[in-house]
Amino acid sequence: MTATGPAFDPARSAILRDILHETVATAPPRPSRTRFAVVAGLVGAAALLAGGTAALALSGVLHFGSPDVPPPPTPSTTLTPTPTPTPTSTPTPTSRPIAVQTTPIQRHDVDQLGAASWSLDLPGTGRSCEQRDIYDIADGLALVQLGAHVVGDGSPDCQDDLQHVSLSLVDTQRGTAIWSREWSWRAAPMYDVDVIVLGTSGRVLVADQILGDGPHEVIDLATGRTEGEFAGQKADIVLNAVAVPGDSGDIVMTTPGAIVRVDPRDAQTPRWSTAISGKSSWVYPPAGESDFLPVSIQLNEPYPTGYPYEYGRIDLETGGLDSGWSINAFLNTETHPAVVSKYDASGLPVELTGLDSSGGTTWVRQLPPDSDTFVVRSLTGTPGVDTRFSGPTDLIAVVSTSELTIIDSSSGTSLWTAAATRCDLVTGAGRPSPLVTVYLDSEHDAIIVQHDGTRTCTFEASTGAPQPVPDVPSGSGLFFGPENTYVFPNEPSGDLVAYDRQSGAKLWSSTAVYPGSWSFAGGYLVRLDGDRLTPAG
């Protein structure tokens, strides 16, 4: 394998690595991990213990929600060293199946802002350094993660070693928590907790990134109950695991000296294991509908140029490792991925290569000078992914300050090329190419080029002809619904203003304390202010 593409640190920045290494090296020894209590909020409480130190015990509390009856307060439990059976519990019946959707999640616009139809207080600490993430699951369903605490801004409320994480499955149409889980433990507040939706298996992996005393288990998506403990490994200071697409529920994980595919409920029995020669390795999510994962390996000795990494691709079924490309080079389209196969001296792409499902070449084309490549995004959500990321399409945009070309990623052919001078695209810092995000609005046959904050330039998707729409007022960022454009006018506040995209008419405005607190969760527009989730409109 050889290094391809511009220099890239595939894991963490050197600064973060140094901080984490120093934190782990200087932290006092921790007691062995304890099993955690499981409490079903609607049918009573019981405790499950398997030894350990009670003062540092990890708690994992399970609450079941109901549209009509709020869960009662969790009874206190007395910790004893004697294990007891796992309590059985039945969640509140629901009229809908609980499963990861297999198609893109359509978004539901909000045209007017009235009184919120519901308000949901989720289990959190409200601390300023509490992480807040929402993951799309299906139409009207989302996972909401509160915590862990990540220090870095000197916040006075985040300097102790108390950690807390909760995960809740929320019906975002009706405003009910179907279930909630909580974990509390003692640890340096320097890292986060990973939530990995395990494909369409109906399971979720929850694990603290350094595999310490935090959560480390596989839970059932429908009920929130624990299905198995995750006895994972890590090749570096933090966990690196990627879900295998489909219904297997497996992950591919890096370990000291190897990359393995495992069922996380039985992580000590790999389906395959591939030895790695290097200091460490890192795997990345698959590109499109490919059968491999991109891999980077930190070499024991750098190349003569001083570059410390090599790149490859590992087969999901067999674990076979072949040469590959830098993760920087991948264009992760919906089904047919591509890579930038050559760069010029300034780091701009000059050649694009299409890939089949195994990583073989299907087409090659040259790119015009001073241009850059971008996957065209959809206006939909992707199941299992953070709600802040729009789903990909199978279109690739080649953008310069003078023209825009749209490429079909399955064949590498140009659908059209259009002049882009009217867009007044601004070049990136130290680069002759513009930095943009490109979207497909299929409902209006439009390609939207977002640039320079909240400016947009629109083309007819089928022909490339100009399709001007009114500009929205400037702001720090925006996102799109099917008909509306939502603008953050003055971050770091969480204020949001909605506009009709075709007419430019202002529809409504609202405020929120936290920046980035608005998102389409399960397709419904919500805001997460601290630990409270409310709908828009």
C-alpha positions as CSV (number, residue, x, y, z in Angstrom):
1,M,0.0,0.0,0.0
2,T,1.2,3.5,-0.7
3,A,0.3,6.9,0.5
4,T,-2.1,8.7,-1.9
5,G,-3.4,12.3,-1.7
6,P,-2.6,15.2,0.6
7,A,-1.4,14.8,4.1
8,F,-4.1,13.7,6.5
9,D,-4.4,12.7,10.2
10,P,-7.0,10.0,10.1
11,A,-7.8,9.8,13.8
12,R,-7.5,12.8,16.1
13,S,-5.4,15.9,16.0
14,A,-2.0,15.6,17.7
15,I,-3.2,18.1,20.3
16,L,-6.2,16.0,21.3
17,R,-4.1,12.8,21.3
18,D,-1.6,14.4,23.6
19,I,-4.3,15.6,26.0
20,L,-5.9,12.2,26.1
21,H,-2.7,10.4,26.6
22,E,-1.7,12.7,29.4
23,T,-5.1,12.4,31.0
24,V,-5.0,8.6,31.0
25,A,-1.4,8.5,32.1
26,T,-1.9,10.8,35.1
27,A,-5.4,9.6,36.2
28,P,-5.5,7.6,39.4
29,P,-6.1,3.8,38.9
30,R,-9.8,3.0,38.5
31,P,-11.5,0.0,40.0
32,S,-12.7,-2.8,37.7
33,R,-15.9,-2.1,35.9
34,T,-19.1,-3.0,37.6
35,R,-22.3,-4.2,36.0
36,F,-25.1,-1.7,36.3
37,A,-28.6,-1.4,37.6
38,V,-31.5,-1.7,35.2
39,V,-34.8,-0.1,36.3
40,A,-38.0,-0.3,34.4
41,G,-40.0,2.8,35.3
42,L,-43.5,1.4,34.7
43,V,-43.2,-1.9,36.4
44,G,-41.0,-1.3,39.5
45,A,-37.3,-1.6,40.0
46,A,-34.6,-4.2,40.5
47,A,-30.8,-4.2,40.6
48,L,-28.3,-6.3,38.7
49,L,-24.8,-6.3,40.3
50,A,-21.7,-8.4,39.5
51,G,-19.2,-7.0,42.1
52,G,-17.0,-4.0,42.0
53,T,-16.8,-0.9,44.1
54,A,-20.2,0.6,44.9
55,A,-18.9,4.1,45.2
56,L,-17.8,4.1,41.6
57,A,-20.5,1.9,40.2
58,L,-21.8,2.5,36.7
59,S,-25.6,3.0,36.7
60,G,-27.7,2.2,33.7
61,V,-31.3,3.2,34.3
62,L,-34.1,2.1,31.9
63,H,-37.3,4.2,31.7
64,F,-40.3,3.4,29.5
65,G,-42.3,6.4,28.3
66,S,-46.0,6.7,27.6
67,P,-48.0,9.3,25.7
68,D,-50.5,9.5,28.6
69,V,-48.8,8.4,31.8
70,P,-45.4,9.9,32.8
71,P,-43.0,7.4,34.4
72,P,-43.0,7.5,38.2
73,P,-39.9,8.5,40.0
74,T,-37.2,5.8,40.0
75,P,-37.2,4.0,43.4
76,S,-33.9,4.0,45.3
77,T,-32.0,0.7,45.3
78,T,-29.5,-0.6,47.7
79,L,-26.3,-1.9,46.1
80,T,-25.1,-5.3,47.3
81,P,-22.4,-7.6,46.0
82,T,-24.9,-10.4,45.3
83,P,-26.0,-10.7,41.7
84,T,-29.7,-10.8,41.1
85,P,-31.5,-11.8,37.9
86,T,-32.1,-9.1,35.2
87,P,-35.6,-7.8,35.7
88,T,-38.1,-8.4,32.9
89,S,-40.3,-5.5,31.7
90,T,-42.7,-4.7,29.0
91,P,-42.6,-1.2,27.3
92,T,-45.7,0.8,26.9
93,P,-47.5,-0.5,23.8
94,T,-47.0,1.5,20.7
95,S,-49.1,1.4,17.5
96,R,-46.0,1.6,15.2
97,P,-43.1,-0.8,14.6
98,I,-39.8,0.3,16.0
99,A,-37.2,-0.3,13.3
100,V,-34.5,1.6,11.4
101,Q,-36.0,2.9,8.2
102,T,-34.4,1.6,5.0
103,T,-35.3,4.6,2.9
104,P,-34.4,8.3,3.2
105,I,-36.4,10.2,5.9
106,Q,-38.5,12.9,4.4
107,R,-38.6,16.2,6.2
108,H,-41.8,18.0,7.3
109,D,-41.8,21.8,6.9
110,V,-43.2,24.2,9.5
111,D,-44.9,27.1,7.8
112,Q,-46.1,28.9,10.9
113,L,-45.0,29.0,14.5
114,G,-47.7,28.6,17.2
115,A,-47.6,27.3,20.7
116,A,-45.6,24.1,21.0
117,S,-47.9,21.1,21.0
118,W,-45.6,19.2,23.4
119,S,-42.6,19.5,25.6
120,L,-40.3,16.7,26.6
121,D,-37.7,16.9,29.5
122,L,-35.0,14.3,28.9
123,P,-32.7,13.0,31.5
124,G,-29.6,15.2,31.5
125,T,-27.4,17.4,33.7
126,G,-27.9,20.7,31.9
127,R,-24.2,21.4,32.2
128,S,-22.7,23.7,29.6
129,C,-20.2,21.1,28.4
130,E,-22.9,18.4,28.0
131,Q,-22.8,16.9,24.5
132,R,-26.1,16.8,22.7
133,D,-26.6,14.6,19.6
134,I,-29.7,13.4,17.8
135,Y,-29.7,10.4,15.4
136,D,-32.4,9.8,12.8
137,I,-34.0,6.4,13.0
138,A,-37.3,6.6,11.0
139,D,-40.1,8.9,10.2
140,G,-41.1,10.3,13.6
141,L,-38.4,8.4,15.5
142,A,-35.0,9.7,16.7
143,L,-32.4,8.8,19.3
144,V,-31.4,11.7,21.6
145,Q,-28.1,11.5,23.4
146,L,-27.3,13.8,26.3
147,G,-23.7,13.7,27.6
148,A,-21.0,12.9,28.2
149,H,-19.2,16.0,29.6
150,V,-16.4,17.2,27.4
151,V,-14.2,20.0,29.0
152,G,-12.4,22.5,26.9
153,D,-13.9,25.9,27.4
154,G,-13.1,26.4,31.1
155,S,-16.7,26.2,32.2
156,P,-16.9,26.3,36.0
157,D,-19.7,23.7,36.1
158,C,-17.6,21.1,34.3
159,Q,-14.5,20.7,36.3
160,D,-15.3,17.7,38.5
161,D,-15.1,14.1,37.4
162,L,-18.8,13.2,37.4
163,Q,-20.0,11.8,34.1
164,H,-23.5,11.3,33.0
165,V,-25.0,10.1,29.7
166,S,-28.6,9.4,28.7
167,L,-30.0,7.9,25.5
168,S,-33.7,8.2,24.7
169,L,-35.8,6.9,21.8
170,V,-38.3,9.7,21.1
171,D,-41.4,9.8,19.0
172,T,-40.7,13.3,17.5
173,Q,-44.2,13.6,16.0
174,R,-46.1,13.1,19.3
175,G,-43.4,14.1,21.8
176,T,-43.1,11.0,23.8
177,A,-40.1,9.1,25.1
178,I,-40.6,5.5,24.2
179,W,-37.7,4.6,26.6
180,S,-34.7,6.3,28.2
181,R,-31.4,4.9,29.6
182,E,-29.0,6.7,31.9
183,W,-25.5,6.0,33.0
184,S,-23.4,7.7,35.7
185,W,-19.8,7.1,36.6
186,R,-16.6,8.9,37.7
187,A,-14.1,9.7,35.0
188,A,-12.0,12.6,33.7
189,P,-14.4,14.7,31.5
190,M,-12.2,14.6,28.4
191,Y,-14.0,12.3,26.0
192,D,-17.4,11.4,24.7
193,V,-19.6,8.3,24.5
194,D,-20.2,6.7,21.1
195,V,-23.7,5.7,20.0
196,I,-23.5,3.5,16.9
197,V,-26.7,2.3,15.3
198,L,-26.0,-1.2,14.1
199,G,-27.4,-1.2,10.6
200,T,-31.0,-2.5,10.4
201,S,-30.4,-5.2,13.1
202,G,-32.6,-3.3,15.6
203,R,-29.6,-2.9,18.0
204,V,-27.5,0.0,19.2
205,L,-23.9,0.0,20.6
206,V,-23.3,2.5,23.4
207,A,-19.7,2.7,24.6
208,D,-17.5,5.3,26.2
209,Q,-14.6,6.2,23.9
210,I,-11.8,5.1,26.1
211,L,-13.5,1.9,27.2
212,G,-13.3,2.9,30.8
213,D,-16.0,2.8,33.5
214,G,-18.7,4.3,31.3
215,P,-21.4,2.4,29.3
216,H,-20.2,-0.6,27.3
217,E,-23.2,-2.5,26.0
218,V,-25.5,-3.4,23.1
219,I,-29.1,-2.4,23.7
220,D,-32.3,-3.3,21.9
221,L,-33.6,-0.4,19.8
222,A,-37.3,-1.2,20.4
223,T,-37.2,-1.6,24.2
224,G,-33.9,-0.1,25.4
225,R,-33.0,-3.3,27.3
226,T,-29.5,-4.6,27.4
227,E,-28.8,-7.5,25.0
228,G,-25.1,-8.0,25.8
229,E,-22.0,-6.4,27.3
230,F,-19.5,-5.0,24.9
231,A,-16.0,-6.2,25.7
232,G,-14.3,-4.1,23.0
233,Q,-10.7,-3.2,22.4
234,K,-9.0,-0.2,20.9
235,A,-5.9,0.3,18.8
236,D,-5.3,3.8,20.0
237,I,-6.4,6.0,22.9
238,V,-10.1,5.9,21.8
239,L,-12.4,3.3,20.4
240,N,-12.7,3.0,16.6
241,A,-15.6,0.9,15.4
242,V,-17.8,1.1,12.3
243,A,-21.2,-0.6,11.9
244,V,-21.5,-3.1,9.1
245,P,-24.4,-2.2,6.8
246,G,-27.4,-4.5,6.8
247,D,-29.0,-6.6,9.5
248,S,-26.0,-8.5,10.9
249,G,-25.5,-6.1,13.8
250,D,-21.7,-6.5,13.4
251,I,-19.0,-3.9,13.7
252,V,-15.5,-3.7,12.3
253,M,-13.1,-2.6,15.0
254,T,-9.4,-1.8,15.2
255,T,-7.4,-3.6,18.0
256,P,-3.7,-3.6,18.9
257,G,-2.2,-5.3,15.9
258,A,-5.4,-6.2,14.0
259,I,-8.7,-5.2,12.4
260,V,-11.5,-7.5,13.3
261,R,-15.2,-8.0,12.5
262,V,-17.3,-9.0,15.5
263,D,-20.7,-9.2,16.9
264,P,-20.3,-6.6,19.7
265,R,-22.3,-8.9,22.0
266,D,-19.4,-11.4,21.6
267,A,-16.4,-9.2,20.8
268,Q,-13.9,-11.8,21.8
269,T,-14.9,-14.2,19.0
270,P,-14.1,-12.4,15.7
271,R,-15.8,-13.5,12.4
272,W,-12.4,-12.6,10.9
273,S,-9.2,-11.0,12.0
274,T,-6.6,-9.3,9.8
275,A,-3.2,-8.6,11.2
276,I,-1.9,-5.0,10.7
277,S,1.8,-4.1,10.6
278,G,2.0,-0.6,12.1
279,K,1.6,1.4,15.3
280,S,-2.2,1.6,14.9
281,S,-5.0,1.5,12.4
282,W,-8.3,3.3,11.8
283,V,-11.4,2.2,9.8
284,Y,-14.0,4.5,8.3
285,P,-17.6,4.0,7.2
286,P,-18.2,2.4,3.8
287,A,-18.5,4.6,0.8
288,G,-21.9,4.2,-1.0
289,E,-23.0,0.6,-1.3
290,S,-19.4,-0.8,-1.3
291,D,-18.3,-4.1,0.2
292,F,-15.2,-2.6,1.9
293,L,-14.1,-0.1,4.5
294,P,-11.4,2.5,3.9
295,V,-8.4,1.9,6.2
296,S,-5.5,4.1,7.4
297,I,-2.4,2.6,9.1
298,Q,0.1,4.6,11.1
299,L,3.5,3.2,10.1
300,N,6.1,2.0,12.5
301,E,8.6,4.1,10.5
302,P,7.4,7.0,8.2
303,Y,8.1,7.1,4.5
304,P,11.3,8.8,3.4
305,T,9.2,11.9,2.8
306,G,8.2,11.9,6.5
307,Y,4.6,10.9,5.8
308,P,3.5,8.5,8.6
309,Y,0.4,6.8,7.0
310,E,-0.5,4.3,4.4
311,Y,-4.0,3.6,3.1
312,G,-6.0,0.6,2.1
313,R,-9.4,-1.0,1.9
314,I,-10.6,-4.1,3.9
315,D,-13.2,-6.5,2.6
316,L,-16.3,-6.6,4.8
317,E,-16.9,-10.3,4.2
318,T,-13.4,-11.8,4.2
319,G,-11.2,-9.2,5.9
320,G,-8.9,-9.2,2.9
321,L,-6.7,-6.0,2.9
322,D,-5.7,-4.3,-0.4
323,S,-4.1,-1.0,-1.3
324,G,-6.5,2.0,-1.3
325,W,-6.8,5.7,-1.1
326,S,-6.7,8.4,1.6
327,I,-10.0,8.9,3.3
328,N,-9.7,12.5,2.1
329,A,-10.1,11.2,-1.5
330,F,-13.4,9.5,-1.1
331,L,-16.7,10.9,-2.5
332,N,-19.3,9.0,-0.5
333,T,-22.3,9.1,-2.9
334,E,-25.5,7.2,-2.2
335,T,-24.6,4.0,-4.1
336,H,-21.7,4.4,-6.5
337,P,-18.6,5.9,-4.7
338,A,-15.7,7.7,-6.4
339,V,-12.3,8.8,-5.3
340,V,-10.0,11.7,-6.3
341,S,-7.2,9.6,-7.8
342,K,-4.8,12.5,-8.6
343,Y,-4.1,15.9,-7.2
344,D,-2.0,18.8,-8.4
345,A,0.8,20.4,-6.5
346,S,-1.6,22.7,-4.6
347,G,-3.7,19.8,-3.4
348,L,-6.6,20.3,-5.9
349,P,-8.1,17.3,-7.6
350,V,-7.2,16.7,-11.3
351,E,-8.5,13.2,-11.8
352,L,-11.7,11.4,-10.6
353,T,-12.1,7.6,-10.6
354,G,-15.4,5.7,-10.1
355,L,-15.4,2.5,-8.1
356,D,-17.5,-0.7,-8.1
357,S,-18.6,-2.4,-4.9
358,S,-15.3,-4.1,-4.3
359,G,-13.2,-1.0,-5.0
360,G,-12.3,-1.8,-8.6
361,T,-12.2,1.0,-11.2
362,T,-15.3,1.6,-13.4
363,W,-14.4,4.9,-15.0
364,V,-11.8,7.6,-15.0
365,R,-12.1,11.3,-16.0
366,Q,-10.0,14.4,-15.8
367,L,-11.1,17.5,-14.0
368,P,-10.7,21.1,-15.1
369,P,-8.0,23.2,-13.3
370,D,-8.8,25.2,-10.2
371,S,-11.9,23.2,-9.4
372,D,-13.0,21.0,-6.6
373,T,-15.4,18.0,-6.2
374,F,-18.4,17.7,-3.9
375,V,-21.1,15.0,-3.4
376,V,-24.5,16.6,-4.0
377,R,-26.6,16.2,-0.9
378,S,-30.3,15.5,-0.7
379,L,-32.9,17.4,1.4
380,T,-33.6,14.2,3.4
381,G,-32.3,12.6,6.5
382,T,-30.3,9.3,6.6
383,P,-31.4,6.6,9.1
384,G,-28.8,5.8,11.7
385,V,-26.9,9.1,11.1
386,D,-26.6,12.4,13.0
387,T,-29.5,14.6,12.0
388,R,-27.1,17.5,11.1
389,F,-26.0,15.6,8.0
390,S,-28.2,15.5,4.9
391,G,-28.2,12.3,2.9
392,P,-26.1,11.8,-0.2
393,T,-27.2,11.5,-3.8
394,D,-25.5,9.8,-6.7
395,L,-24.5,13.1,-8.2
396,I,-21.0,14.7,-8.0
397,A,-20.6,18.5,-8.5
398,V,-17.3,19.8,-10.0
399,V,-17.2,23.5,-9.0
400,S,-14.9,26.4,-9.9
401,T,-15.5,30.1,-9.7
402,S,-16.5,30.1,-13.4
403,E,-18.5,26.9,-14.0
404,L,-20.5,24.0,-12.5
405,T,-20.5,20.5,-13.8
406,I,-22.8,17.7,-12.6
407,I,-21.6,14.2,-13.0
408,D,-23.5,10.9,-12.7
409,S,-21.4,8.8,-10.3
410,S,-22.5,5.5,-11.8
411,S,-21.0,6.2,-15.2
412,G,-18.8,9.2,-14.8
413,T,-20.6,11.1,-17.5
414,S,-21.4,14.8,-17.4
415,L,-25.1,15.5,-17.2
416,W,-24.4,19.2,-17.9
417,T,-22.0,22.1,-17.5
418,A,-23.2,25.6,-16.8
419,A,-21.6,29.0,-16.2
420,A,-21.3,29.9,-12.5
421,T,-19.9,33.4,-12.8
422,R,-23.3,34.8,-11.8
423,C,-23.0,33.1,-8.4
424,D,-20.0,35.2,-7.3
425,L,-18.4,32.2,-5.6
426,V,-15.7,33.0,-3.2
427,T,-12.4,31.0,-3.2
428,G,-11.3,29.2,0.0
429,A,-8.4,30.4,2.1
430,G,-5.2,29.8,0.1
431,R,-7.1,27.9,-2.6
432,P,-8.2,28.9,-6.1
433,S,-11.4,26.8,-5.8
434,P,-14.6,27.8,-3.9
435,L,-15.8,26.1,-0.8
436,V,-19.4,25.2,-1.2
437,T,-22.1,22.7,-0.3
438,V,-24.3,21.5,-3.1
439,Y,-27.9,20.2,-2.7
440,L,-30.5,18.5,-5.0
441,D,-34.0,19.8,-4.5
442,S,-35.8,17.1,-6.5
443,E,-39.3,18.5,-5.8
444,H,-38.4,21.7,-7.7
445,D,-35.9,20.3,-10.2
446,A,-33.2,22.4,-8.6
447,I,-29.5,22.2,-7.8
448,I,-28.7,24.6,-4.9
449,V,-25.1,25.8,-4.4
450,Q,-24.7,27.1,-0.8
451,H,-21.7,29.4,-0.4
452,D,-20.3,32.2,1.7
453,G,-22.5,31.5,4.7
454,T,-26.2,31.7,3.7
455,R,-25.8,32.7,0.0
456,T,-27.3,30.4,-2.6
457,C,-27.1,30.0,-6.3
458,T,-29.7,27.8,-8.0
459,F,-29.7,25.9,-11.3
460,E,-32.3,23.7,-13.0
461,A,-31.3,20.2,-12.1
462,S,-32.3,18.6,-15.4
463,T,-30.6,21.1,-17.7
464,G,-28.3,23.5,-15.8
465,A,-30.3,26.5,-16.8
466,P,-30.3,29.4,-14.2
467,Q,-33.2,29.1,-11.8
468,P,-32.9,32.2,-9.6
469,V,-34.7,32.2,-6.2
470,P,-34.7,35.2,-3.8
471,D,-31.7,35.5,-1.5
472,V,-32.3,35.1,2.2
473,P,-30.8,37.6,4.7
474,S,-27.2,36.8,5.6
475,G,-26.5,34.6,8.6
476,S,-24.1,32.0,9.9
477,G,-25.7,29.0,8.4
478,L,-28.8,27.4,7.0
479,F,-30.6,24.1,6.3
480,F,-33.4,23.1,4.0
481,G,-36.8,21.5,4.2
482,P,-38.9,20.5,1.1
483,E,-40.2,24.0,0.6
484,N,-38.6,26.2,3.2
485,T,-35.1,27.5,4.0
486,Y,-34.1,27.8,7.7
487,V,-31.5,30.4,8.6
488,F,-29.4,30.8,11.7
489,P,-29.1,34.6,11.6
490,N,-26.6,35.3,14.4
491,E,-24.9,32.3,15.9
492,P,-23.6,31.5,18.5
493,S,-27.2,32.0,19.5
494,G,-29.8,29.4,18.6
495,D,-32.1,31.9,16.8
496,L,-33.8,30.5,13.7
497,V,-35.7,32.2,10.9
498,A,-37.8,30.4,8.3
499,Y,-38.4,31.6,4.7
500,D,-40.4,30.3,1.8
501,R,-37.6,29.3,-0.7
502,Q,-39.5,30.1,-3.9
503,S,-41.0,33.5,-2.9
504,G,-38.4,34.6,-0.3
505,A,-41.2,35.5,2.1
506,K,-40.3,35.4,5.8
507,L,-42.6,32.8,7.5
508,W,-41.5,33.0,11.2
509,S,-38.7,33.5,13.6
510,S,-37.8,32.0,17.0
511,T,-35.1,32.0,19.5
512,A,-33.2,29.3,21.4
513,V,-30.4,29.5,23.9
514,Y,-28.1,26.9,22.5
515,P,-26.4,27.2,19.0
516,G,-27.3,24.5,16.5
517,S,-30.2,23.3,18.7
518,W,-32.6,23.1,15.8
519,S,-32.8,20.0,13.5
520,F,-35.1,17.7,11.6
521,A,-35.3,14.7,14.0
522,G,-37.1,11.8,12.4
523,G,-38.2,14.3,9.8
524,Y,-39.9,16.7,12.3
525,L,-38.4,20.1,13.1
526,V,-37.5,20.2,16.8
527,R,-35.2,22.2,19.0
528,L,-33.2,20.9,21.9
529,D,-32.7,23.7,24.5
530,G,-30.5,22.2,27.2
531,D,-32.3,18.9,28.1
532,R,-35.7,20.0,26.9
533,L,-37.0,18.9,23.4
534,T,-39.9,20.8,21.8
535,P,-41.4,21.0,18.3
536,A,-41.5,24.0,16.0
537,G,-45.1,24.8,15.3
